[in-house]
Amino acid sequence: MSSSGKDRRRISELRNLGPKCEYDLNSVGIDSLDDLRELGVEQAFVRVVIGRMRRGQDVSSLNLNYLYALHGALYDVDWRRLAAEDKQRYRLFLADMRASGSLKRRGPKP
């Protein structure tokens, strides 16, 4: 953390997230832990979905594990060790997105 109290670590420096997540998040203006913290897991996920769709990229890998990884990065916990209530919240969130048609499994543009 910097002396200003801001945590500007790059996304790939956070627990659970690597270069591919960093690319996803950076491409929608999320460049650091502070950016992720400001938006929250669900809103960051929605931005990534929209960003991939706008670029004509597949969204099928944007699943529960992706949400769990974002949560783990935000709270510095292993994504496999989330509390049951957090997992349930993300399951419901993702189910709502799928039911609304917001998360269609689309591949790259031809």
C-alpha positions as CSV (number, residue, x, y, z in Angstrom):
1,M,0.0,0.0,0.0
2,S,1.2,3.5,-0.7
3,S,1.6,6.1,2.0
4,S,-1.8,7.6,0.9
5,G,-3.5,4.4,2.1
6,K,-4.4,3.4,-1.5
7,D,-3.7,-0.1,-2.7
8,R,-2.6,0.3,-6.3
9,R,-1.3,-3.2,-6.8
10,R,-1.8,-4.5,-10.3
11,I,-4.6,-7.0,-10.7
12,S,-2.3,-9.9,-11.5
13,E,-0.5,-9.3,-8.2
14,L,-3.7,-10.1,-6.3
15,R,-4.6,-13.5,-4.9
16,N,-6.4,-15.8,-7.3
17,L,-6.0,-13.5,-10.4
18,G,-3.5,-13.8,-13.2
19,P,-2.8,-12.2,-16.5
20,K,-6.1,-13.2,-18.2
21,C,-8.2,-11.7,-15.4
22,E,-5.9,-8.7,-15.4
23,Y,-6.6,-8.2,-19.2
24,D,-10.3,-8.6,-18.7
25,L,-10.4,-6.1,-15.8
26,N,-8.0,-3.6,-17.3
27,S,-9.9,-3.6,-20.5
28,V,-12.9,-2.2,-18.6
29,G,-11.0,0.3,-16.5
30,I,-10.3,-1.8,-13.4
31,D,-6.6,-1.5,-12.9
32,S,-6.0,-2.1,-9.2
33,L,-7.4,-3.5,-6.0
34,D,-8.8,0.0,-5.2
35,D,-10.7,0.0,-8.4
36,L,-12.1,-3.5,-7.7
37,R,-13.0,-2.5,-4.1
38,E,-14.8,0.7,-5.4
39,L,-17.0,-1.3,-7.7
40,G,-17.4,-4.6,-5.8
41,V,-17.4,-8.1,-7.2
42,E,-20.7,-8.1,-8.9
43,Q,-20.4,-4.8,-10.7
44,A,-16.8,-5.7,-11.8
45,F,-18.1,-9.0,-13.1
46,V,-20.9,-7.3,-15.1
47,R,-18.3,-4.9,-16.6
48,V,-16.1,-7.8,-17.7
49,V,-19.2,-9.6,-19.3
50,I,-20.1,-6.4,-21.2
51,G,-16.5,-5.8,-22.2
52,R,-16.1,-9.3,-23.6
53,M,-19.4,-9.1,-25.4
54,R,-18.5,-5.8,-27.0
55,R,-15.2,-7.2,-28.2
56,G,-17.0,-10.3,-29.6
57,Q,-15.2,-12.6,-27.1
58,D,-16.6,-15.7,-25.5
59,V,-18.2,-15.3,-22.1
60,S,-18.6,-19.0,-21.2
61,S,-15.5,-18.9,-18.9
62,L,-17.2,-16.2,-16.8
63,N,-18.7,-18.5,-14.3
64,L,-18.9,-19.0,-10.5
65,N,-15.2,-19.6,-10.2
66,Y,-14.5,-16.3,-11.8
67,L,-16.8,-14.6,-9.2
68,Y,-15.2,-16.5,-6.4
69,A,-11.7,-15.5,-7.6
70,L,-12.7,-11.8,-7.7
71,H,-14.1,-12.1,-4.2
72,G,-10.9,-13.8,-3.0
73,A,-8.8,-11.1,-4.6
74,L,-10.8,-8.4,-2.9
75,Y,-10.7,-10.0,0.5
76,D,-7.3,-11.8,0.2
77,V,-8.6,-15.3,0.6
78,D,-8.2,-18.4,-1.5
79,W,-11.2,-18.6,-3.9
80,R,-11.9,-22.2,-2.8
81,R,-12.3,-21.1,0.8
82,L,-15.2,-18.7,0.5
83,A,-17.9,-18.8,3.2
84,A,-21.1,-20.7,2.2
85,E,-23.2,-17.5,2.3
86,D,-20.8,-15.7,-0.1
87,K,-20.9,-18.7,-2.5
88,Q,-24.7,-18.7,-2.3
89,R,-24.9,-15.0,-3.0
90,Y,-22.8,-15.5,-6.1
91,R,-24.8,-18.5,-7.2
92,L,-28.0,-16.5,-7.1
93,F,-26.4,-13.5,-8.8
94,L,-25.1,-15.6,-11.7
95,A,-28.5,-17.5,-11.9
96,D,-30.2,-14.1,-12.2
97,M,-27.9,-13.0,-14.9
98,R,-28.4,-16.1,-16.9
99,A,-32.2,-16.0,-16.4
100,S,-32.3,-12.4,-17.6
101,G,-30.3,-13.2,-20.7
102,S,-27.4,-11.0,-19.7
103,L,-24.9,-13.8,-19.8
104,K,-25.3,-15.5,-23.2
105,R,-22.7,-18.0,-24.2
106,R,-21.4,-16.3,-27.3
107,G,-18.2,-17.0,-29.2
108,P,-16.0,-14.7,-31.2
109,K,-17.5,-12.8,-34.2
110,P,-17.1,-14.6,-37.5
